[in-house]
Amino acid sequence: YNSHSGTVVVYPKITDSSASVTATLKKDSMGTLASTSLTGPFVLEASDTLILNCDTASKIYVFASVLELS
């Protein structure tokens, strides 16, 4: 959710710790007070990281749903 008074560009990334690689999933522009979602599923291994950055600091709210399988 974009809580900023202007458009915010969001950069969702996954870091694969075993390969030491970070991949950007989909650069997305979110309008004022808008929300968006990523399509998945994404398979992460232990120590992998899901990162959500934006071009305006402290202006997005993020919710993630995680399912652990063993």
N, CA, C and O atoms as a Tripos MOL2 file, in Angstrom:
@<TRIPOS>MOLECULE
protein
  280   279    70     0     0
PROTEIN
NO_CHARGES

@<TRIPOS>ATOM
      1 N           0.8380   -1.1680    0.0000 N.3       1 TYR1
      2 CA          0.0000    0.0000    0.0000 C.3       1 TYR1
      3 C           0.8850    1.2350    0.0000 C.2       1 TYR1
      4 O           1.8250    1.3210    0.7910 O.2       1 TYR1
      5 N           0.5980    2.2000   -0.8840 N.am      2 ASN2
      6 CA          1.3700    3.4390   -0.9850 C.3       2 ASN2
      7 C           0.6990    4.5200   -0.1410 C.2       2 ASN2
      8 O          -0.4030    4.9620   -0.4650 O.2       2 ASN2
      9 N           1.3450    4.9430    0.9240 N.am      3 SER3
     10 CA          0.7860    5.9730    1.7980 C.3       3 SER3
     11 C           1.3020    7.3670    1.4580 C.2       3 SER3
     12 O           1.0140    8.3260    2.1730 O.2       3 SER3
     13 N           2.0520    7.4840    0.3850 N.am      4 HIS4
     14 CA          2.6620    8.7600   -0.0090 C.3       4 HIS4
     15 C           1.6750    9.5970   -0.8250 C.2       4 HIS4
     16 O           0.7090    9.0640   -1.3720 O.2       4 HIS4
     17 N           1.9180   10.9020   -0.9060 N.am      5 SER5
     18 CA          1.0370   11.8000   -1.6600 C.3       5 SER5
     19 C           1.3220   11.7890   -3.1580 C.2       5 SER5
     20 O           0.6710   12.5090   -3.9150 O.2       5 SER5
     21 N           2.2820   10.9870   -3.5920 N.am      6 GLY6
     22 CA          2.6250   10.8820   -5.0110 C.3       6 GLY6
     23 C           2.9160    9.4540   -5.3900 C.2       6 GLY6
     24 O           2.8420    8.5540   -4.5540 O.2       6 GLY6
     25 N           3.2490    9.2400   -6.6510 N.am      7 THR7
     26 CA          3.5660    7.9030   -7.1460 C.3       7 THR7
     27 C           4.8790    7.4070   -6.5500 C.2       7 THR7
     28 O           5.8380    8.1660   -6.4140 O.2       7 THR7
     29 N           4.9090    6.1310   -6.1980 N.am      8 VAL8
     30 CA          6.0930    5.4890   -5.6270 C.3       8 VAL8
     31 C           6.4460    4.2980   -6.5100 C.2       8 VAL8
     32 O           5.5620    3.5440   -6.9170 O.2       8 VAL8
     33 N           7.7260    4.1260   -6.8070 N.am      9 VAL9
     34 CA          8.1920    2.9620   -7.5670 C.3       9 VAL9
     35 C           8.6910    1.9190   -6.5720 C.2       9 VAL9
     36 O           9.5320    2.2080   -5.7220 O.2       9 VAL9
     37 N           8.1610    0.7040   -6.6910 N.am     10 VAL10
     38 CA          8.5090   -0.3840   -5.7750 C.3      10 VAL10
     39 C           9.3790   -1.3970   -6.5180 C.2      10 VAL10
     40 O           9.1100   -1.7440   -7.6680 O.2      10 VAL10
     41 N          10.4320   -1.8640   -5.8320 N.am     11 TYR11
     42 CA         11.3780   -2.8270   -6.3920 C.3      11 TYR11
     43 C          11.3760   -4.0960   -5.5430 C.2      11 TYR11
     44 O          12.1590   -4.1880   -4.5980 O.2      11 TYR11
     45 N          10.5230   -5.0780   -5.8460 N.am     12 PRO12
     46 CA         10.5570   -6.3410   -5.1130 C.3      12 PRO12
     47 C          11.7200   -7.2090   -5.6140 C.2      12 PRO12
     48 O          11.9170   -7.3770   -6.8180 O.2      12 PRO12
     49 N          12.4750   -7.7490   -4.6690 N.am     13 LYS13
     50 CA         13.6560   -8.5420   -5.0250 C.3      13 LYS13
     51 C          13.7190   -9.7940   -4.1760 C.2      13 LYS13
     52 O          13.1960   -9.8400   -3.0630 O.2      13 LYS13
     53 N          14.3690  -10.8090   -4.7240 N.am     14 ILE14
     54 CA         14.6670  -12.0250   -3.9700 C.3      14 ILE14
     55 C          16.1740  -12.2330   -4.0190 C.2      14 ILE14
     56 O          16.7860  -12.1850   -5.0850 O.2      14 ILE14
     57 N          16.7640  -12.4670   -2.8450 N.am     15 THR15
     58 CA         18.1860  -12.8010   -2.7710 C.3      15 THR15
     59 C          18.3240  -14.2960   -2.5510 C.2      15 THR15
     60 O          17.8320  -14.8430   -1.5640 O.2      15 THR15
     61 N          19.0030  -14.9480   -3.4860 N.am     16 ASP16
     62 CA         19.3030  -16.3770   -3.3770 C.3      16 ASP16
     63 C          20.6550  -16.4920   -2.6730 C.2      16 ASP16
     64 O          21.7010  -16.2370   -3.2690 O.2      16 ASP16
     65 N          20.6160  -16.8740   -1.4100 N.am     17 SER17
     66 CA         21.8500  -16.8990   -0.6170 C.3      17 SER17
     67 C          22.8400  -17.9520   -1.0900 C.2      17 SER17
     68 O          24.0470  -17.7540   -0.9480 O.2      17 SER17
     69 N          22.3720  -19.0690   -1.6480 N.am     18 SER18
     70 CA         23.2960  -20.1180   -2.0750 C.3      18 SER18
     71 C          24.0680  -19.7160   -3.3320 C.2      18 SER18
     72 O          25.1680  -20.2180   -3.5650 O.2      18 SER18
     73 N          23.5050  -18.8130   -4.1490 N.am     19 ALA19
     74 CA         24.1830  -18.3710   -5.3680 C.3      19 ALA19
     75 C          24.7070  -16.9420   -5.2410 C.2      19 ALA19
     76 O          25.3370  -16.4280   -6.1660 O.2      19 ALA19
     77 N          24.4510  -16.3010   -4.1080 N.am     20 SER20
     78 CA         24.8590  -14.9060   -3.8740 C.3      20 SER20
     79 C          24.3640  -13.9860   -4.9920 C.2      20 SER20
     80 O          25.1120  -13.1550   -5.5070 O.2      20 SER20
     81 N          23.0830  -14.1520   -5.3590 N.am     21 VAL21
     82 CA         22.4740  -13.3810   -6.4460 C.3      21 VAL21
     83 C          21.1870  -12.7360   -5.9460 C.2      21 VAL21
     84 O          20.3980  -13.3700   -5.2440 O.2      21 VAL21
     85 N          20.9770  -11.4650   -6.3120 N.am     22 THR22
     86 CA         19.7180  -10.7850   -6.0330 C.3      22 THR22
     87 C          19.0380  -10.4670   -7.3530 C.2      22 THR22
     88 O          19.6330   -9.8400   -8.2290 O.2      22 THR22
     89 N          17.7910  -10.9000   -7.4960 N.am     23 ALA23
     90 CA         17.0230  -10.6770   -8.7220 C.3      23 ALA23
     91 C          15.8310   -9.7770   -8.4350 C.2      23 ALA23
     92 O          15.1070   -9.9860   -7.4610 O.2      23 ALA23
     93 N          15.6260   -8.7720   -9.2860 N.am     24 THR24
     94 CA         14.4460   -7.9220   -9.1820 C.3      24 THR24
     95 C          13.2950   -8.6300   -9.8890 C.2      24 THR24
     96 O          13.4240   -9.0300  -11.0460 O.2      24 THR24
     97 N          12.1770   -8.7830   -9.1960 N.am     25 LEU25
     98 CA         11.0450   -9.5190   -9.7510 C.3      25 LEU25
     99 C          10.2580   -8.6930  -10.7590 C.2      25 LEU25
    100 O          10.0790   -9.1160  -11.9010 O.2      25 LEU25
    101 N           9.7900   -7.5270  -10.3520 N.am     26 LYS26
    102 CA          8.9550   -6.7010  -11.2170 C.3      26 LYS26
    103 C           8.9280   -5.2810  -10.6590 C.2      26 LYS26
    104 O           8.3800   -5.0500   -9.5810 O.2      26 LYS26
    105 N           9.5050   -4.3450  -11.3730 N.am     27 LYS27
    106 CA          9.4580   -2.9350  -10.9880 C.3      27 LYS27
    107 C           8.0280   -2.4560  -11.1980 C.2      27 LYS27
    108 O           7.4650   -2.6410  -12.2770 O.2      27 LYS27
    109 N           7.4320   -1.8380  -10.1700 N.am     28 ASP28
    110 CA          6.0220   -1.4710  -10.2400 C.3      28 ASP28
    111 C           5.8120   -0.0520   -9.7310 C.2      28 ASP28
    112 O           6.3120    0.2960   -8.6620 O.2      28 ASP28
    113 N           5.0850    0.7700  -10.4720 N.am     29 SER29
    114 CA          4.7240    2.1140  -10.0350 C.3      29 SER29
    115 C           3.3520    2.0680   -9.3800 C.2      29 SER29
    116 O           2.3950    1.5500   -9.9560 O.2      29 SER29
    117 N           3.2630    2.6150   -8.1670 N.am     30 MET30
    118 CA          2.0070    2.6480   -7.4400 C.3      30 MET30
    119 C           1.5690    4.0930   -7.2690 C.2      30 MET30
    120 O           2.3350    4.9260   -6.7850 O.2      30 MET30
    121 N           0.3440    4.3880   -7.6650 N.am     31 GLY31
    122 CA         -0.1970    5.7290   -7.5240 C.3      31 GLY31
    123 C          -0.4930    6.0720   -6.0700 C.2      31 GLY31
    124 O          -0.3610    5.2290   -5.1820 O.2      31 GLY31
    125 N          -0.8920    7.3120   -5.8380 N.am     32 THR32
    126 CA         -1.2200    7.7960   -4.5020 C.3      32 THR32
    127 C          -2.3090    6.9440   -3.8620 C.2      32 THR32
    128 O          -3.3480    6.6870   -4.4710 O.2      32 THR32
    129 N          -2.0620    6.5090   -2.6310 N.am     33 LEU33
    130 CA         -3.0040    5.7100   -1.8420 C.3      33 LEU33
    131 C          -3.4780    4.4550   -2.5680 C.2      33 LEU33
    132 O          -4.6030    4.0030   -2.3580 O.2      33 LEU33
    133 N          -2.6300    3.8960   -3.4140 N.am     34 ALA34
    134 CA         -2.9660    2.6910   -4.1830 C.3      34 ALA34
    135 C          -2.3090    1.4670   -3.5570 C.2      34 ALA34
    136 O          -1.4190    1.5760   -2.7130 O.2      34 ALA34
    137 N          -2.7670    0.3090   -3.9910 N.am     35 SER35
    138 CA         -2.1510   -0.9410   -3.5520 C.3      35 SER35
    139 C          -1.9030   -1.8250   -4.7680 C.2      35 SER35
    140 O          -2.4860   -1.6180   -5.8320 O.2      35 SER35
    141 N          -1.0390   -2.8020   -4.5950 N.am     36 THR36
    142 CA         -0.7210   -3.7450   -5.6680 C.3      36 THR36
    143 C          -0.3680   -5.0760   -5.0330 C.2      36 THR36
    144 O          -0.2110   -5.1640   -3.8160 O.2      36 THR36
    145 N          -0.2440   -6.1040   -5.8420 N.am     37 SER37
    146 CA          0.1690   -7.3940   -5.3130 C.3      37 SER37
    147 C           1.0930   -8.0770   -6.3140 C.2      37 SER37
    148 O           1.0210   -7.8420   -7.5200 O.2      37 SER37
    149 N           1.9540   -8.9200   -5.7820 N.am     38 LEU38
    150 CA          2.8350   -9.7390   -6.6160 C.3      38 LEU38
    151 C           2.1520  -11.0690   -6.8520 C.2      38 LEU38
    152 O           1.4670  -11.5890   -5.9720 O.2      38 LEU38
    153 N           2.3380  -11.6170   -8.0320 N.am     39 THR39
    154 CA          1.8070  -12.9480   -8.2790 C.3      39 THR39
    155 C           2.8780  -13.9580   -7.9340 C.2      39 THR39
    156 O           4.0600  -13.7150   -8.1770 O.2      39 THR39
    157 N           2.5020  -15.0380   -7.3980 N.am     40 GLY40
    158 CA          3.4490  -16.0460   -6.9700 C.3      40 GLY40
    159 C           2.9490  -17.4000   -7.3940 C.2      40 GLY40
    160 O           2.1530  -17.4760   -8.3300 O.2      40 GLY40
    161 N           3.3510  -18.4290   -6.7870 N.am     41 PRO41
    162 CA          4.1600  -18.4530   -5.5690 C.3      41 PRO41
    163 C           5.6490  -18.2980   -5.8630 C.2      41 PRO41
    164 O           6.1000  -18.5140   -6.9880 O.2      41 PRO41
    165 N           6.3940  -17.9260   -4.8480 N.am     42 PHE42
    166 CA          7.8410  -17.8360   -4.9020 C.3      42 PHE42
    167 C           8.3910  -18.8790   -3.9490 C.2      42 PHE42
    168 O           7.9520  -18.9700   -2.8030 O.2      42 PHE42
    169 N           9.3330  -19.6530   -4.4080 N.am     43 VAL43
    170 CA          9.9220  -20.6940   -3.5760 C.3      43 VAL43
    171 C          11.2540  -20.1810   -3.0490 C.2      43 VAL43
    172 O          12.1810  -19.9150   -3.8140 O.2      43 VAL43
    173 N          11.3300  -20.0480   -1.7420 N.am     44 LEU44
    174 CA         12.5590  -19.5910   -1.0900 C.3      44 LEU44
    175 C          13.1220  -20.7260   -0.2520 C.2      44 LEU44
    176 O          12.3790  -21.5160    0.3300 O.2      44 LEU44
    177 N          14.4370  -20.7940   -0.1990 N.am     45 GLU45
    178 CA         15.1130  -21.7670    0.6500 C.3      45 GLU45
    179 C          15.5550  -21.0660    1.9290 C.2      45 GLU45
    180 O          15.4960  -19.8410    2.0270 O.2      45 GLU45
    181 N          15.9930  -21.8410    2.8960 N.am     46 ALA46
    182 CA         16.5100  -21.2750    4.1440 C.3      46 ALA46
    183 C          17.5990  -20.2670    3.8170 C.2      46 ALA46
    184 O          18.4670  -20.5440    2.9900 O.2      46 ALA46
    185 N          17.5690  -19.1190    4.4430 N.am     47 SER47
    186 CA         18.5300  -18.0140    4.2910 C.3      47 SER47
    187 C          18.2830  -17.1520    3.0620 C.2      47 SER47
    188 O          18.9690  -16.1420    2.9030 O.2      47 SER47
    189 N          17.3410  -17.4900    2.1810 N.am     48 ASP48
    190 CA         16.9760  -16.6010    1.0820 C.3      48 ASP48
    191 C          16.1830  -15.4240    1.6630 C.2      48 ASP48
    192 O          15.6330  -15.5190    2.7600 O.2      48 ASP48
    193 N          16.1310  -14.3280    0.9230 N.am     49 THR49
    194 CA         15.5060  -13.1110    1.4310 C.3      49 THR49
    195 C          14.5640  -12.5030    0.4080 C.2      49 THR49
    196 O          14.8950  -12.4120   -0.7740 O.2      49 THR49
    197 N          13.3860  -12.0870    0.8650 N.am     50 LEU50
    198 CA         12.4530  -11.3150    0.0600 C.3      50 LEU50
    199 C          12.6020   -9.8570    0.4860 C.2      50 LEU50
    200 O          12.4480   -9.5380    1.6650 O.2      50 LEU50
    201 N          12.9010   -8.9670   -0.4660 N.am     51 ILE51
    202 CA         13.1710   -7.5600   -0.1780 C.3      51 ILE51
    203 C          12.1820   -6.6940   -0.9570 C.2      51 ILE51
    204 O          11.9600   -6.9220   -2.1460 O.2      51 ILE51
    205 N          11.5910   -5.7080   -0.2950 N.am     52 LEU52
    206 CA         10.7140   -4.7490   -0.9710 C.3      52 LEU52
    207 C          11.2260   -3.3510   -0.6650 C.2      52 LEU52
    208 O          11.1110   -2.8690    0.4620 O.2      52 LEU52
    209 N          11.7890   -2.7100   -1.6720 N.am     53 ASN53
    210 CA         12.2950   -1.3440   -1.5420 C.3      53 ASN53
    211 C          11.4530   -0.4180   -2.3940 C.2      53 ASN53
    212 O          10.7910   -0.8550   -3.3350 O.2      53 ASN53
    213 N          11.4810    0.8660   -2.0620 N.am     54 CYS54
    214 CA         10.8070    1.8470   -2.9180 C.3      54 CYS54
    215 C          11.6930    3.0730   -3.0510 C.2      54 CYS54
    216 O          12.6330    3.2600   -2.2790 O.2      54 CYS54
    217 N          11.3810    3.9170   -4.0480 N.am     55 ASP55
    218 CA         12.2210    5.0800   -4.3180 C.3      55 ASP55
    219 C          11.9390    6.2550   -3.3900 C.2      55 ASP55
    220 O          12.6350    7.2680   -3.4630 O.2      55 ASP55
    221 N          10.9360    6.1490   -2.5170 N.am     56 THR56
    222 CA         10.6280    7.1730   -1.5220 C.3      56 THR56
    223 C          10.6250    6.4860   -0.1620 C.2      56 THR56
    224 O           9.8330    5.5690    0.0540 O.2      56 THR56
    225 N          11.4850    6.9010    0.7530 N.am     57 ALA57
    226 CA         11.6680    6.2150    2.0330 C.3      57 ALA57
    227 C          10.4080    6.2270    2.8950 C.2      57 ALA57
    228 O           9.6860    7.2220    2.9510 O.2      57 ALA57
    229 N          10.1590    5.1090    3.5610 N.am     58 SER58
    230 CA          9.0950    4.9640    4.5670 C.3      58 SER58
    231 C           7.6990    5.2860    4.0460 C.2      58 SER58
    232 O           6.8970    5.8790    4.7680 O.2      58 SER58
    233 N           7.3950    4.9080    2.8040 N.am     59 LYS59
    234 CA          6.0970    5.2540    2.2390 C.3      59 LYS59
    235 C           5.2600    4.0680    1.7870 C.2      59 LYS59
    236 O           4.1640    4.2630    1.2610 O.2      59 LYS59
    237 N           5.7450    2.8350    1.9770 N.am     60 ILE60
    238 CA          4.9290    1.6860    1.6030 C.3      60 ILE60
    239 C           4.7000    0.8020    2.8210 C.2      60 ILE60
    240 O           5.5310    0.7320    3.7260 O.2      60 ILE60
    241 N           3.5610    0.1330    2.8230 N.am     61 TYR61
    242 CA          3.2280   -0.8500    3.8340 C.3      61 TYR61
    243 C           3.1440   -2.1980    3.1280 C.2      61 TYR61
    244 O           2.5360   -2.3090    2.0630 O.2      61 TYR61
    245 N           3.7610   -3.2300    3.7280 N.am     62 VAL62
    246 CA          3.8690   -4.5270    3.0700 C.3      62 VAL62
    247 C           3.2790   -5.6070    3.9620 C.2      62 VAL62
    248 O           3.4720   -5.6040    5.1780 O.2      62 VAL62
    249 N           2.5580   -6.5300    3.3380 N.am     63 PHE63
    250 CA          1.9910   -7.6920    4.0100 C.3      63 PHE63
    251 C           2.4030   -8.9200    3.2130 C.2      63 PHE63
    252 O           2.2640   -8.9350    1.9900 O.2      63 PHE63
    253 N           2.9010   -9.9390    3.8790 N.am     64 ALA64
    254 CA          3.3000  -11.1780    3.1970 C.3      64 ALA64
    255 C           2.6400  -12.3650    3.8630 C.2      64 ALA64
    256 O           2.5180  -12.4230    5.0860 O.2      64 ALA64
    257 N           2.2220  -13.2960    3.0540 N.am     65 SER65
    258 CA          1.6680  -14.5490    3.5450 C.3      65 SER65
    259 C           2.6830  -15.6400    3.2330 C.2      65 SER65
    260 O           3.0890  -15.8020    2.0830 O.2      65 SER65
    261 N           3.0920  -16.3890    4.2500 N.am     66 VAL66
    262 CA          4.1610  -17.3760    4.0930 C.3      66 VAL66
    263 C           3.6610  -18.7550    4.4980 C.2      66 VAL66
    264 O           3.0010  -18.9080    5.5250 O.2      66 VAL66
    265 N           3.9760  -19.7480    3.6900 N.am     67 LEU67
    266 CA          3.6560  -21.1290    3.9850 C.3      67 LEU67
    267 C           4.9520  -21.9110    4.0320 C.2      67 LEU67
    268 O           5.7010  -21.9330    3.0560 O.2      67 LEU67
    269 N           5.2260  -22.5600    5.1650 N.am     68 GLU68
    270 CA          6.4500  -23.3580    5.2930 C.3      68 GLU68
    271 C           6.1060  -24.8230    5.1120 C.2      68 GLU68
    272 O           5.2050  -25.3540    5.7600 O.2      68 GLU68
    273 N           6.8410  -25.4670    4.2180 N.am     69 LEU69
    274 CA          6.6790  -26.8960    3.9900 C.3      69 LEU69
    275 C           7.9540  -27.6170    4.4140 C.2      69 LEU69
    276 O           9.0630  -27.1430    4.1660 O.2      69 LEU69
    277 N           7.7810  -28.7500    5.0470 N.am     70 SER70
    278 CA          8.9810  -29.4910    5.4540 C.3      70 SER70
    279 C           8.8650  -30.9510    5.0810 C.2      70 SER70
    280 O           9.7800  -31.7300    5.3460 O.2      70 SER70
@<TRIPOS>BOND
     1     1     2 1
     2     2     3 1
     3     3     4 2
     4     3     5 am
     5     5     6 1
     6     6     7 1
     7     7     8 2
     8     7     9 am
     9     9    10 1
    10    10    11 1
    11    11    12 2
    12    11    13 am
    13    13    14 1
    14    14    15 1
    15    15    16 2
    16    15    17 am
    17    17    18 1
    18    18    19 1
    19    19    20 2
    20    19    21 am
    21    21    22 1
    22    22    23 1
    23    23    24 2
    24    23    25 am
    25    25    26 1
    26    26    27 1
    27    27    28 2
    28    27    29 am
    29    29    30 1
    30    30    31 1
    31    31    32 2
    32    31    33 am
    33    33    34 1
    34    34    35 1
    35    35    36 2
    36    35    37 am
    37    37    38 1
    38    38    39 1
    39    39    40 2
    40    39    41 am
    41    41    42 1
    42    42    43 1
    43    43    44 2
    44    43    45 am
    45    45    46 1
    46    46    47 1
    47    47    48 2
    48    47    49 am
    49    49    50 1
    50    50    51 1
    51    51    52 2
    52    51    53 am
    53    53    54 1
    54    54    55 1
    55    55    56 2
    56    55    57 am
    57    57    58 1
    58    58    59 1
    59    59    60 2
    60    59    61 am
    61    61    62 1
    62    62    63 1
    63    63    64 2
    64    63    65 am
    65    65    66 1
    66    66    67 1
    67    67    68 2
    68    67    69 am
    69    69    70 1
    70    70    71 1
    71    71    72 2
    72    71    73 am
    73    73    74 1
    74    74    75 1
    75    75    76 2
    76    75    77 am
    77    77    78 1
    78    78    79 1
    79    79    80 2
    80    79    81 am
    81    81    82 1
    82    82    83 1
    83    83    84 2
    84    83    85 am
    85    85    86 1
    86    86    87 1
    87    87    88 2
    88    87    89 am
    89    89    90 1
    90    90    91 1
    91    91    92 2
    92    91    93 am
    93    93    94 1
    94    94    95 1
    95    95    96 2
    96    95    97 am
    97    97    98 1
    98    98    99 1
    99    99   100 2
   100    99   101 am
   101   101   102 1
   102   102   103 1
   103   103   104 2
   104   103   105 am
   105   105   106 1
   106   106   107 1
   107   107   108 2
   108   107   109 am
   109   109   110 1
   110   110   111 1
   111   111   112 2
   112   111   113 am
   113   113   114 1
   114   114   115 1
   115   115   116 2
   116   115   117 am
   117   117   118 1
   118   118   119 1
   119   119   120 2
   120   119   121 am
   121   121   122 1
   122   122   123 1
   123   123   124 2
   124   123   125 am
   125   125   126 1
   126   126   127 1
   127   127   128 2
   128   127   129 am
   129   129   130 1
   130   130   131 1
   131   131   132 2
   132   131   133 am
   133   133   134 1
   134   134   135 1
   135   135   136 2
   136   135   137 am
   137   137   138 1
   138   138   139 1
   139   139   140 2
   140   139   141 am
   141   141   142 1
   142   142   143 1
   143   143   144 2
   144   143   145 am
   145   145   146 1
   146   146   147 1
   147   147   148 2
   148   147   149 am
   149   149   150 1
   150   150   151 1
   151   151   152 2
   152   151   153 am
   153   153   154 1
   154   154   155 1
   155   155   156 2
   156   155   157 am
   157   157   158 1
   158   158   159 1
   159   159   160 2
   160   159   161 am
   161   161   162 1
   162   162   163 1
   163   163   164 2
   164   163   165 am
   165   165   166 1
   166   166   167 1
   167   167   168 2
   168   167   169 am
   169   169   170 1
   170   170   171 1
   171   171   172 2
   172   171   173 am
   173   173   174 1
   174   174   175 1
   175   175   176 2
   176   175   177 am
   177   177   178 1
   178   178   179 1
   179   179   180 2
   180   179   181 am
   181   181   182 1
   182   182   183 1
   183   183   184 2
   184   183   185 am
   185   185   186 1
   186   186   187 1
   187   187   188 2
   188   187   189 am
   189   189   190 1
   190   190   191 1
   191   191   192 2
   192   191   193 am
   193   193   194 1
   194   194   195 1
   195   195   196 2
   196   195   197 am
   197   197   198 1
   198   198   199 1
   199   199   200 2
   200   199   201 am
   201   201   202 1
   202   202   203 1
   203   203   204 2
   204   203   205 am
   205   205   206 1
   206   206   207 1
   207   207   208 2
   208   207   209 am
   209   209   210 1
   210   210   211 1
   211   211   212 2
   212   211   213 am
   213   213   214 1
   214   214   215 1
   215   215   216 2
   216   215   217 am
   217   217   218 1
   218   218   219 1
   219   219   220 2
   220   219   221 am
   221   221   222 1
   222   222   223 1
   223   223   224 2
   224   223   225 am
   225   225   226 1
   226   226   227 1
   227   227   228 2
   228   227   229 am
   229   229   230 1
   230   230   231 1
   231   231   232 2
   232   231   233 am
   233   233   234 1
   234   234   235 1
   235   235   236 2
   236   235   237 am
   237   237   238 1
   238   238   239 1
   239   239   240 2
   240   239   241 am
   241   241   242 1
   242   242   243 1
   243   243   244 2
   244   243   245 am
   245   245   246 1
   246   246   247 1
   247   247   248 2
   248   247   249 am
   249   249   250 1
   250   250   251 1
   251   251   252 2
   252   251   253 am
   253   253   254 1
   254   254   255 1
   255   255   256 2
   256   255   257 am
   257   257   258 1
   258   258   259 1
   259   259   260 2
   260   259   261 am
   261   261   262 1
   262   262   263 1
   263   263   264 2
   264   263   265 am
   265   265   266 1
   266   266   267 1
   267   267   268 2
   268   267   269 am
   269   269   270 1
   270   270   271 1
   271   271   272 2
   272   271   273 am
   273   273   274 1
   274   274   275 1
   275   275   276 2
   276   275   277 am
   277   277   278 1
   278   278   279 1
   279   279   280 2
@<TRIPOS>SUBSTRUCTURE
     1 TYR1         2 RESIDUE 1 A TYR
     2 ASN2         6 RESIDUE 1 A ASN
     3 SER3        10 RESIDUE 1 A SER
     4 HIS4        14 RESIDUE 1 A HIS
     5 SER5        18 RESIDUE 1 A SER
     6 GLY6        22 RESIDUE 1 A GLY
     7 THR7        26 RESIDUE 1 A THR
     8 VAL8        30 RESIDUE 1 A VAL
     9 VAL9        34 RESIDUE 1 A VAL
    10 VAL10       38 RESIDUE 1 A VAL
    11 TYR11       42 RESIDUE 1 A TYR
    12 PRO12       46 RESIDUE 1 A PRO
    13 LYS13       50 RESIDUE 1 A LYS
    14 ILE14       54 RESIDUE 1 A ILE
    15 THR15       58 RESIDUE 1 A THR
    16 ASP16       62 RESIDUE 1 A ASP
    17 SER17       66 RESIDUE 1 A SER
    18 SER18       70 RESIDUE 1 A SER
    19 ALA19       74 RESIDUE 1 A ALA
    20 SER20       78 RESIDUE 1 A SER
    21 VAL21       82 RESIDUE 1 A VAL
    22 THR22       86 RESIDUE 1 A THR
    23 ALA23       90 RESIDUE 1 A ALA
    24 THR24       94 RESIDUE 1 A THR
    25 LEU25       98 RESIDUE 1 A LEU
    26 LYS26      102 RESIDUE 1 A LYS
    27 LYS27      106 RESIDUE 1 A LYS
    28 ASP28      110 RESIDUE 1 A ASP
    29 SER29      114 RESIDUE 1 A SER
    30 MET30      118 RESIDUE 1 A MET
    31 GLY31      122 RESIDUE 1 A GLY
    32 THR32      126 RESIDUE 1 A THR
    33 LEU33      130 RESIDUE 1 A LEU
    34 ALA34      134 RESIDUE 1 A ALA
    35 SER35      138 RESIDUE 1 A SER
    36 THR36      142 RESIDUE 1 A THR
    37 SER37      146 RESIDUE 1 A SER
    38 LEU38      150 RESIDUE 1 A LEU
    39 THR39      154 RESIDUE 1 A THR
    40 GLY40      158 RESIDUE 1 A GLY
    41 PRO41      162 RESIDUE 1 A PRO
    42 PHE42      166 RESIDUE 1 A PHE
    43 VAL43      170 RESIDUE 1 A VAL
    44 LEU44      174 RESIDUE 1 A LEU
    45 GLU45      178 RESIDUE 1 A GLU
    46 ALA46      182 RESIDUE 1 A ALA
    47 SER47      186 RESIDUE 1 A SER
    48 ASP48      190 RESIDUE 1 A ASP
    49 THR49      194 RESIDUE 1 A THR
    50 LEU50      198 RESIDUE 1 A LEU
    51 ILE51      202 RESIDUE 1 A ILE
    52 LEU52      206 RESIDUE 1 A LEU
    53 ASN53      210 RESIDUE 1 A ASN
    54 CYS54      214 RESIDUE 1 A CYS
    55 ASP55      218 RESIDUE 1 A ASP
    56 THR56      222 RESIDUE 1 A THR
    57 ALA57      226 RESIDUE 1 A ALA
    58 SER58      230 RESIDUE 1 A SER
    59 LYS59      234 RESIDUE 1 A LYS
    60 ILE60      238 RESIDUE 1 A ILE
    61 TYR61      242 RESIDUE 1 A TYR
    62 VAL62      246 RESIDUE 1 A VAL
    63 PHE63      250 RESIDUE 1 A PHE
    64 ALA64      254 RESIDUE 1 A ALA
    65 SER65      258 RESIDUE 1 A SER
    66 VAL66      262 RESIDUE 1 A VAL
    67 LEU67      266 RESIDUE 1 A LEU
    68 GLU68      270 RESIDUE 1 A GLU
    69 LEU69      274 RESIDUE 1 A LEU
    70 SER70      278 RESIDUE 1 A SER
